[in-house]
């Protein structure tokens, strides 16, 4: 993940296979900020830090559950600053 800047990472959306019965996402993932709008408008897929690939369909709210694998990668990237 060389060259990834932590200031371009935000919590985006989940894949549909990670939703619960009431359509609430199980986890939100970290992805590159500049890819979120493109995915939401064009329907293209984004790649999360954990490797999950999905289209952006929801925005995370403060306190939303974060994918533990994305969180680990994000924390490792921040330590490299």
C-alpha positions as CSV (number, residue, x, y, z in Angstrom):
1,X,0.0,0.0,0.0
2,X,2.9,2.3,-0.7
3,X,2.0,5.9,-1.5
4,X,-1.4,5.7,0.3
5,X,-2.1,8.9,2.2
6,X,-4.1,8.6,5.3
7,X,-5.8,11.9,4.7
8,X,-7.6,10.4,1.7
9,X,-9.2,7.6,3.7
10,X,-12.7,7.8,5.1
11,X,-15.4,5.4,6.2
12,X,-17.7,4.6,3.3
13,X,-20.2,1.9,2.7
14,X,-20.7,-1.8,2.8
15,X,-21.5,-4.6,0.5
16,X,-25.1,-5.9,0.5
17,X,-23.9,-9.3,1.7
18,X,-22.7,-7.7,5.0
19,X,-26.1,-6.2,5.9
20,X,-28.2,-7.4,8.7
21,X,-31.9,-8.4,8.4
22,X,-33.1,-4.8,8.8
23,X,-30.7,-3.6,6.1
24,X,-28.3,-2.0,8.6
25,X,-24.7,-2.5,7.4
26,X,-22.6,-4.9,9.6
27,X,-19.4,-2.9,9.0
28,X,-18.3,0.3,7.2
29,X,-15.0,0.1,5.4
30,X,-12.1,2.6,4.8
31,X,-11.6,3.5,1.2
32,X,-9.9,6.4,-0.7
33,X,-12.0,9.5,-0.3
34,X,-11.7,10.5,-4.0
35,X,-13.3,7.2,-5.1
36,X,-16.5,7.6,-3.0
37,X,-18.3,10.2,-5.2
38,X,-17.4,8.4,-8.4
39,X,-18.7,5.1,-7.1
40,X,-22.0,6.7,-5.8
41,X,-22.6,8.5,-9.1
42,X,-21.3,6.0,-11.7
43,X,-21.9,2.8,-9.8
44,X,-18.3,1.8,-10.0
45,X,-16.8,-0.4,-7.3
46,X,-14.3,0.8,-4.7
47,X,-11.6,-1.3,-2.9
48,X,-11.5,-1.0,0.8
49,X,-8.2,-1.3,2.8
50,X,-9.2,-4.8,3.8
51,X,-9.5,-5.8,0.1
52,X,-13.4,-5.9,0.1
53,X,-14.7,-4.7,-3.3
54,X,-18.2,-3.1,-3.5
55,X,-20.2,-0.1,-4.9
56,X,-20.8,2.8,-2.5
57,X,-24.5,2.8,-1.4
58,X,-24.4,4.3,2.1
59,X,-22.5,6.8,4.2
60,X,-21.3,6.0,7.7
61,X,-22.5,8.0,10.6
62,X,-20.4,8.8,13.6
63,X,-20.2,5.8,15.8
64,X,-20.9,3.3,13.0
65,X,-19.1,-0.1,13.3
66,X,-15.8,-0.1,11.4
67,X,-14.4,-3.2,9.7
68,X,-11.7,-4.5,12.0
69,X,-9.4,-5.4,9.1
70,X,-9.7,-2.0,7.6
71,X,-9.1,-0.4,11.0
72,X,-5.9,-2.5,11.5
73,X,-4.5,-1.4,8.1
74,X,-5.5,2.2,8.6
75,X,-3.7,2.3,12.0
76,X,-0.6,0.7,10.4
77,X,-0.6,3.4,7.7
78,X,-0.9,6.1,10.3
79,X,2.1,4.7,12.3
80,X,4.2,5.1,9.1
81,X,3.7,8.9,9.0
